[in-house]
């Protein structure tokens, strides 16, 4: 069985080109962001070289991430230690709220609407792009919308986007259920749900065989190194899909939504390999103060809460 797990890892690595910066973002977000967010450059190479990524690949990738403001570097003698920047942490926290979601939050049927009619054209294009990333759909050329969420602070969001004075914010009800089918059709188009569903389907086809392998394998086959590699690939490919998903309420989604199937698959695989993978990261990684700290409490709330033995056992 062990060689079949290795075959899966190799096939996943070869299936499509992997960006070095994107892969290391996945590694920092999944394995390091709740453990101090800092690591020695040599530790990154130790983690990634067995997967076929050269030391030069790692060095080039972290240099680019530093230039882009995701990471900052501290040099101690001949060693370089990379740490997530404050901007990077904010981006990671937004992303992980989608990646590690356990279930869809309850929805009260209300909508948040943003009217961009008074915004200059160039600025409007920027805002549309930013708002789409945050889960808004475009109902027409100047109206963006998203189902209301208790977690959303729209005035604060507009402040962060430097749009408080130009964008008009409404909150609306949907009191006419007889047009429900028309609403779902509008939602499907505005949020490109067919395209999102296709990406989820590809993820399911790729990782469902891994679930079968994990179900049948012996514990001895699940070495910490294999578990780390599997978890990194799982989250890397799932992240690329789920961050395109507006995470709409179930009431607005098609029946048998592929996103829910993909999330359940990801959760089941993650929980099977997480503990050994986390131990492997602990063994391989070094920081400016020595060993990585234990994961923060938020780490254990991923996917609605994971059941772990203590990592010190």
C-alpha positions in Angstrom: 0.0 0.0 0.0 2.9 2.4 0.8 4.0 2.5 -2.8 0.4 3.3 -3.9 0.4 6.3 -1.6 3.8 7.4 -3.1 2.3 6.9 -6.6 -0.6 9.2 -5.6 1.8 11.9 -4.4 3.8 11.7 -7.6 0.8 11.7 -9.8 -0.6 14.8 -8.0 2.7 16.6 -8.4 2.8 15.8 -12.1 -0.9 16.4 -13.0 -0.4 20.1 -13.5 2.3 22.8 -13.1 2.8 23.9 -9.5 3.8 27.5 -8.8 6.5 27.8 -6.2 5.1 30.9 -4.6 1.6 29.4 -4.5 2.9 26.1 -3.0 4.8 28.0 -0.3 1.8 30.2 0.5 -0.1 26.9 1.0 2.7 25.6 3.3 2.9 28.7 5.4 -0.9 29.0 5.7 -1.5 25.4 6.6 1.5 24.4 8.6 3.1 27.6 10.0 0.7 30.5 10.3 -0.6 29.3 13.7 2.9 28.3 14.9 4.6 31.6 15.0 4.6 32.1 11.2 8.4 31.9 11.0 10.9 29.3 9.7 14.5 28.8 8.7 15.0 28.7 4.9 16.8 25.4 5.2 13.7 23.9 6.9 11.6 24.8 3.9 14.1 22.9 1.7 14.0 19.9 4.0 10.3 19.8 3.7 10.0 20.3 -0.1 13.1 18.7 -1.6 11.8 15.1 -1.0 8.8 16.1 -3.2 11.1 17.1 -6.0 11.5 20.8 -5.4 15.1 22.0 -5.5 16.7 24.3 -3.0 16.9 26.9 -5.8 13.2 26.5 -6.4 12.5 27.2 -2.7 15.0 30.2 -2.6 13.5 31.8 -5.7 10.0 31.4 -4.4 10.5 32.9 -1.0 12.5 35.8 -2.5 9.5 36.6 -4.7 7.1 36.3 -1.8 9.3 38.8 0.1 9.2 41.2 -2.8 5.4 40.9 -3.0 5.0 41.7 0.7 3.9 38.3 2.0 7.2 37.4 3.8 10.0 39.3 5.5 13.4 38.0 6.2 15.7 38.1 9.2 19.4 37.1 8.8 21.3 35.5 11.7 24.9 34.8 10.6 24.6 32.8 7.3 21.1 31.7 8.0 17.9 33.4 6.7 14.6 33.1 8.5 11.3 34.0 6.8 8.4 35.3 8.7 4.8 36.2 7.5 4.2 39.9 7.4 1.3 41.6 9.0 -0.3 42.1 5.6 0.3 38.4 4.9 -1.3 37.4 8.2 -4.4 39.4 7.3 -4.6 37.7 3.9 -4.1 34.2 5.5 -6.8 34.8 8.1 -9.3 35.8 5.4 -8.4 32.8 3.3 -8.5 30.3 6.1 -12.0 31.4 7.1 -13.0 29.9 3.7 -10.6 27.0 3.4 -11.2 25.5 6.9 -14.9 26.2 7.1 -16.7 23.3 8.8 -20.2 24.1 7.5 -22.1 26.9 5.9 -23.3 29.6 8.4 -27.0 30.2 8.9 -28.5 32.9 6.6 -31.4 35.2 7.5 -32.4 35.8 3.9 -31.1 39.4 3.8 -28.7 40.8 1.2 -25.9 43.4 1.4 -26.0 45.6 -1.8 -23.2 48.0 -2.9 -24.0 50.7 -5.5 -20.9 51.8 -7.4 -22.6 54.2 -9.7 -20.7 57.3 -8.3 -17.3 55.6 -8.5 -14.9 56.6 -11.3 -14.5 53.9 -13.9 -10.9 52.9 -13.2 -11.6 52.8 -9.5 -14.8 50.9 -10.1 -13.0 48.1 -11.9 -10.6 47.8 -9.0 -13.4 47.6 -6.5 -15.3 45.0 -8.5 -12.2 42.8 -8.5 -11.6 43.2 -4.8 -15.3 42.6 -4.0 -15.5 39.5 -6.2 -12.6 38.1 -4.2 -14.6 38.7 -1.1 -17.6 36.9 -2.3 -19.7 39.6 -4.0 -21.5 39.0 -7.2 -22.2 41.5 -9.9 -26.0 42.0 -10.5 -25.4 44.7 -13.1 -22.6 47.0 -14.2 -22.8 49.2 -11.0 -24.5 46.9 -8.4 -22.6 44.3 -6.3 -24.4 42.0 -3.9 -23.7 39.3 -1.3 -26.0 37.4 1.1 -25.7 39.1 4.5 -23.6 37.3 7.1 -23.2 38.0 10.8 -19.5 37.8 10.3 -19.5 40.6 7.7 -18.7 44.3 8.7 -19.5 46.1 5.5 -18.6 49.6 6.7 -15.3 48.4 7.9 -14.7 46.6 4.6 -15.5 49.7 2.6 -13.0 51.6 4.8 -10.3 49.0 4.1 -11.0 49.4 0.4 -10.9 53.2 0.6 -14.4 53.4 -0.7 -16.5 54.6 2.3 -17.3 58.0 0.7 -18.1 56.8 -2.9 -20.0 53.5 -2.5 -23.6 53.5 -1.3 -24.4 50.6 1.0 -27.9 49.1 1.3 -29.3 46.1 3.2 -32.3 44.4 1.5 -34.8 41.7 2.2 -36.1 39.1 -0.3 -39.9 38.9 0.6 -41.2 37.4 -2.7 -40.5 33.6 -2.8 -42.5 33.0 -6.0 -39.5 34.3 -8.0 -37.1 31.9 -6.2 -36.2 30.1 -9.4 -35.4 33.3 -11.2 -33.2 34.4 -8.3 -31.3 31.1 -8.3 -30.7 31.5 -12.1 -29.5 35.1 -11.5 -27.2 34.0 -8.7 -25.7 31.1 -10.8 -24.8 33.6 -13.6 -23.5 36.4 -11.3 -21.3 34.1 -9.2 -20.2 31.8 -12.1 -21.4 28.8 -10.2 -21.1 26.4 -13.2 -17.4 27.2 -13.4 -16.9 26.9 -9.7 -18.7 23.5 -9.7 -16.5 22.2 -12.5 -13.3 23.1 -10.4 -14.8 21.3 -7.4 -15.6 18.3 -9.6 -12.0 18.1 -10.8 -10.8 18.2 -7.2 -13.2 15.4 -6.2 -12.0 13.2 -9.1 -8.4 13.8 -8.1 -8.6 13.2 -4.4 -11.4 10.6 -4.0 -8.9 7.8 -4.8 -6.8 9.0 -1.9 -9.7 8.5 0.5 -10.0 4.9 -0.6 -6.2 4.4 -0.1 -6.3 5.9 3.4 -9.3 3.7 4.3 -7.4 0.5 3.3 -3.8 1.3 4.3 -2.0 0.1 7.5 -1.0 2.7 10.1 2.7 1.9 9.4 2.2 3.2 5.8 1.1 6.6 7.1 4.6 7.8 7.9 4.9 11.5 9.1 6.7 12.4 5.9 4.0 10.9 3.6 1.2 12.5 5.7 2.9 15.9 5.4 3.2 15.6 1.7 -0.4 14.5 1.3 -1.7 17.2 3.5 0.2 19.9 1.7 -1.0 18.7 -1.7 -4.6 18.4 -0.4 -4.7 21.9 1.0 -2.8 23.4 -2.0 -5.3 22.1 -4.5 -8.4 22.6 -2.3 -7.3 26.2 -1.6 -7.1 27.0 -5.3 -10.7 25.9 -5.7 -12.4 27.1 -2.5 -11.0 30.6 -2.7 -13.0 31.0 -6.0 -16.2 29.9 -4.2 -18.4 32.8 -2.9 -19.7 30.3 -0.3 -23.3 31.2 -0.8 -26.0 29.9 1.6 -27.4 26.5 0.8 -30.8 28.1 -0.1 -29.2 29.7 -3.2 -27.2 26.7 -4.4 -28.1 23.9 -6.8 -29.1 20.5 -5.3 -26.1 18.2 -4.7 -23.7 21.1 -4.7 -20.2 19.8 -5.6 -18.7 22.3 -3.1 -20.2 20.4 -0.1 -19.1 17.1 -1.5 -15.5 18.5 -1.9 -15.5 20.0 1.6 -16.5 16.7 3.2 -13.9 14.9 1.2 -11.2 17.4 2.2 -12.2 17.2 5.9 -12.2 13.4 6.0 -8.7 13.2 4.4 -7.3 16.1 6.5 -8.4 14.6 9.8 -6.9 11.2 8.9 -3.4 12.6 8.2 -3.2 15.8 10.2 -1.6 14.6 13.4 1.3 12.8 11.8 1.8 15.7 9.3 2.0 18.2 12.2 4.5 16.1 14.0 6.7 16.0 10.9 6.6 19.8 10.6 7.7 20.0 14.2 10.6 17.6 13.6 11.9 19.4 10.5 11.4 23.1 11.2 13.6 25.5 13.1 13.0 29.1 14.0 15.1 31.9 15.4 14.3 30.7 18.9 14.6 27.0 18.2 11.8 24.6 17.7 8.4 25.6 16.4 5.9 26.6 19.1 2.9 24.4 19.6 -0.1 25.2 17.4 -2.4 28.0 18.7 -5.9 27.2 19.7 -7.3 28.5 16.4 -5.5 25.7 14.7 -7.7 23.1 16.4 -10.9 24.9 15.3 -10.3 24.1 11.7 -13.1 22.4 9.9 -15.3 22.9 12.9 -12.8 21.3 15.3 -10.3 18.5 15.0 -9.7 15.8 17.5 -6.0 15.5 18.3 -3.9 13.9 20.9 -1.4 16.2 22.4 1.5 16.8 20.0 3.9 16.2 22.8 2.7 12.6 23.4 
